[in-house]
């Protein structure tokens, strides 16, 4: 399964030996699109088990709510069923978020619930986004070509940024549906039922890539 963007092709190609496929779903725009694409793969390419995985960041305690909304939307839209949603019940400290995600994923693999997994990680914007917000306001990732697969995981968006993700949303006609139910804001002072704050780094990246927040 190959999709073209102005920043390069995005390829979803799962080796035959893998049938239990985990998907990290945060409730944000990137992982939501990835879930949609993997559901299309399941529907049209090969019938694999898709297992949503969500670890809740303590500064985004609503993540599982948006992740579950994404799963329901994709299931309803494509008539594709996901397996049981694996949610780590206790929110984790943001400083340990990446580590706790890895621990949780390894535990799922050890229990043979998944065999491999996909992440929706993207490149940083190619411009500096300045914010006065005091939360996790930067992502220290190097620009440039990065592997889209390692031993136990796949990263099909690793070499594209939010503008290319927006292109894919447009190509699928999902801007006013799937995108609209995702959330990127990390401002813990804003209740998740309120609009994005528009000030934290994640909001700035969303606005930069999609030209809109909601």
C-alpha positions in Angstrom: 0.0 0.0 0.0 1.7 3.2 -1.2 0.5 6.8 -0.9 2.2 9.8 -2.5 2.8 13.1 -0.8 4.9 16.1 -1.9 7.5 15.0 0.7 7.8 11.4 -0.6 5.8 8.2 -0.6 4.3 6.6 2.5 4.3 2.8 2.4 2.3 0.4 4.5 3.8 -3.1 3.9 3.5 -5.7 6.7 5.5 -8.8 6.4 3.5 -12.0 6.2 4.9 -13.4 9.5 3.1 -10.6 11.4 -0.6 -11.0 12.0 -1.1 -9.2 15.3 -0.4 -5.5 14.7 -0.4 -3.0 17.4 -1.1 0.7 16.7 -0.1 3.5 19.1 -3.1 5.8 19.2 -2.8 9.0 21.2 -5.9 10.7 20.0 -3.8 13.1 17.9 -4.0 13.7 14.2 -1.0 11.6 13.1 -1.9 8.3 14.9 -5.6 8.8 13.9 -4.6 8.9 10.2 -2.3 5.9 10.7 -5.2 3.9 12.3 -7.4 4.8 9.3 -4.7 3.7 6.8 -4.0 0.4 8.6 -7.8 -0.3 8.6 -7.8 0.2 4.9 -4.9 -2.2 4.6 -6.8 -4.8 6.7 -9.9 -4.3 4.5 -8.2 -4.3 1.1 -4.8 -5.9 1.4 -4.7 -8.6 4.1 -6.9 -9.5 7.1 -4.7 -8.8 10.1 -5.6 -8.2 13.8 -5.3 -4.5 14.6 -4.8 -3.7 18.3 -5.0 -0.1 19.4 -2.5 0.9 22.2 -2.8 4.0 24.3 -0.6 5.2 27.1 -2.0 8.3 28.9 0.3 11.2 29.4 -0.5 12.9 32.8 -0.7 16.3 31.2 -3.1 14.9 28.6 -5.4 12.8 30.8 -8.1 12.8 28.1 -6.0 10.9 25.6 -7.8 7.6 25.9 -11.1 9.4 25.3 -9.9 10.8 21.9 -8.2 7.6 21.0 -11.4 5.6 21.6 -13.3 8.2 19.4 -10.8 7.6 16.7 -11.2 3.9 16.8 -15.0 4.1 16.7 -14.9 6.5 13.8 -12.6 4.3 11.7 -14.6 1.2 12.5 -17.9 2.9 11.6 -16.5 4.5 8.4 -14.7 1.5 7.0 -16.7 -1.4 8.6 -13.5 -2.8 9.9 -13.2 -4.1 13.5 -10.3 -3.5 15.7 -9.3 -5.9 18.5 -9.5 -5.0 22.2 -8.1 -1.5 22.9 -5.1 -1.9 25.2 -5.0 1.2 27.5 -2.5 1.6 30.3 -4.9 2.6 33.1 -2.6 4.9 35.2 -1.5 8.2 33.6 2.3 8.5 33.4 4.7 11.3 34.2 5.5 13.3 31.0 9.2 12.9 31.6 8.8 9.1 31.5 6.2 9.0 28.7 8.4 7.5 26.0 9.9 5.0 28.4 6.5 3.9 29.8 5.2 3.5 26.3 8.1 1.2 25.5 7.6 -0.9 28.6 3.9 -1.2 27.9 4.4 -2.3 24.3 7.1 -4.8 25.4 4.6 -6.3 27.9 2.0 -6.7 25.1 4.5 -8.4 22.9 5.6 -10.7 25.8 1.9 -11.6 26.4 1.7 -12.3 22.6 -1.1 -9.8 22.3 0.9 -8.1 19.5 3.8 -9.2 17.4 4.9 -5.8 16.1 3.5 -2.3 16.2 3.1 1.0 14.2 3.7 4.5 15.4 2.6 7.8 13.8 5.8 9.8 14.7 6.5 12.5 12.1 9.3 14.9 11.4 9.5 18.3 13.1 8.4 21.3 11.1 11.1 22.7 8.9 10.6 26.1 10.6 11.1 27.0 14.3 7.9 27.3 16.2 8.3 29.7 19.1 6.0 29.5 22.2 6.0 31.0 25.7 4.1 28.0 27.0 6.1 26.3 29.7 5.0 22.7 29.0 6.7 20.2 26.7 7.3 22.9 24.1 9.9 21.3 21.8 10.6 18.0 20.2 14.3 17.2 19.8 14.3 15.2 16.6 16.8 15.6 13.9 15.5 16.4 10.4 16.7 14.2 7.6 16.1 10.7 6.5 15.3 8.2 9.3 14.5 4.5 9.2 10.8 3.6 8.8 11.3 0.3 10.5 13.3 -1.2 13.3 13.3 -4.6 14.9 9.7 -4.6 16.4 8.1 -1.4 15.0 7.2 0.5 11.9 7.2 4.3 11.5 5.8 5.1 8.0 5.5 8.9 8.7 9.1 9.2 10.0 10.3 11.3 7.0 7.3 13.6 6.5 6.0 16.4 8.6 2.5 17.7 9.4 2.0 19.4 6.0 2.3 16.0 4.3 0.0 14.5 6.9 -2.5 17.2 6.0 -2.2 16.3 2.3 -3.1 12.7 3.2 -6.1 13.9 5.2 -7.3 15.9 2.2 -6.8 13.0 -0.2 -9.0 10.8 1.9 -11.6 13.5 2.5 -11.1 13.3 6.3 -10.4 17.0 7.3 -13.9 17.7 8.5 -14.5 14.3 10.0 -11.6 12.4 11.4 -9.3 15.4 11.9 -12.0 17.2 13.6 -12.3 14.6 16.4 -8.5 14.5 17.2 -6.8 16.6 19.8 -3.2 17.8 20.0 -3.3 20.4 22.8 -1.1 19.8 25.8 -2.3 22.8 27.9 -3.5 21.2 31.1 -5.3 24.4 32.0 -7.7 23.9 29.1 -10.4 21.3 29.6 -10.6 18.8 26.8 -14.1 19.9 25.9 -12.8 23.4 25.1 -11.1 24.4 21.8 -7.3 24.0 21.4 -5.3 26.6 23.3 -3.4 27.7 20.2 -0.3 28.5 22.3 1.5 25.3 23.2 4.0 23.8 20.8 1.7 21.0 19.7 -1.1 23.5 18.9 1.4 25.6 16.9 2.6 22.6 15.0 -1.1 21.6 14.2 -1.9 25.1 13.0 1.3 25.2 10.9 0.6 21.9 9.3 -3.1 21.9 8.8 -3.9 25.6 8.7 -6.5 25.1 11.4 -6.8 23.7 14.9 -10.4 22.4 15.0 
